[in-house]
Amino acid sequence: MKIAVIGTGYVGLVTATCFAESGNEVTGIDIDARKIAIIESGKLPIYEPGLLELVERNRRDLRLRFTTDMSAVRDARLIFIGVGTPQSKEGDADLSSIWAVGDALAKQLKDLPDEGPGSRVVIIKSTVPVGTNRKLMERLHAAGCKHVDVASNPEFLKEGAALDDFQKPDRVVIGVTRPEAGEVLKELYSPFLRTERPFLVMSLESAEMTKYTANAMLATKISFINEMSRLCDKFGADINDVRRGIGHDVRIGFQFLFPGAGYGGSCFPKDIRAILGMGRQTGTEMKLMQAVDDVNEAQKHVLLNKVLKHFGEDLKGLTFALWGLAFKPRTDDIREAPALTLIDGLLARGAKVQVHDPEAMPNVREIYKDKLSYSERPYGCLEGADGLIIVTEWQEFRNPNFEVIAGLLKQKAIFDGRNLYDPKLLENRGFAYYAIGRGRN
Ligand code: UDX
């Protein structure tokens, strides 16, 4: 099938590449010539494990190409939109890119012949407030594109595991207004549905709402366990044991119940706020979602609060080593990362901060420049530090040499935002060890 994917950001690139990999002829389109030039030079504008190799292979095999020329959509039967929908100043989703793409599409498609339902489908993959797909459809129809179907196909990709999530989805959700659009998308997805994964067809609004509801549920689990972990700290209970204690109940399960320094990234914070925006617009009270957001904002301060409790309010003259800056491992993404809140708090109290992250340092350097010192190696950043703070659970931080750490740190204090270590073991080695919800404040 001939496919166009508009937007070569995270979602667009993964979508374009995986559809090329399954045998389609795909054109990735972006108005940003810089991004296209990066891809054409054999690199990627984002980091995702395995993606570069797949892009390169499909480009070589001529199934995947990139361009800034919007007229490429004229050849495509399916046109996916994967442009950004960032948070606006008011906290709602900013849809200006979606409308701009819609208008550009109308210009290209309006003079093409009507070949019947499902013959040309525009599919929004970006996460958009409920009602957006229908508005896009009305806009396209009003601009002379009555022959174009609009479908919603929310993505459920996790950064760092996006290729697997795309190629082995738990489910594919499609919102349509005419069944033929669902049929052609089912054909497109069939190579990924071999293992009896459900292909769920519903209305545009239900598909849009499915995406928000999934992320809201996941974010709620995180804020829930983070809140319980605070209580654990107060009573000397260990959240790890509690998690095991609840997870065997299959109604609860073990997943997504790891406490930490708060969720970050490009999805959860933005989507929860978009839900709050939809609540405001419709006069629907969203008390739980507000609480999920509030708990998360507070949780981003949990590590700093533990540091202040140990060292006192004034951190002048103290140096801290930070392991992990990305909002989670296996990505260089620092959007809404809890590490940034922590860095701001430490700097504001006069501390010096030395950081290490396997992938995210260039992005952090762009913001903080020489306000931080950057270390290419985890141990390098410990030298002369008064404490080590771990924010992101990269694999290489899981089993460090504590003797080396003790030798490099000026004071043996570890603040572990991801509960990586055994508290007893560290205390036996003479560390002051603070984790999340493991019975110490
Ligand atoms: C998420 C959803 O998982 C995905 O389905 C959706 O399409 C986009 O949003 P992503 O943002 O890539 O994906 O990250 P994810 O792995 O879900 O983690 C989100 C945040 O939650 C991270 O900051 C992570 O550290 C935090 N988290 C996750 C916890 O604090 N505890 C957990 O138990 C799980």
Residues whose N, C-alpha, C, O or C-beta is under 5 A from the ligand:
A	BS01	UDX	E155 F156 L157 K158 E159 I222 F256 L257 F258 P259 G260 G262 Y263 G264 G265 S266 C267 F268 F327 K328
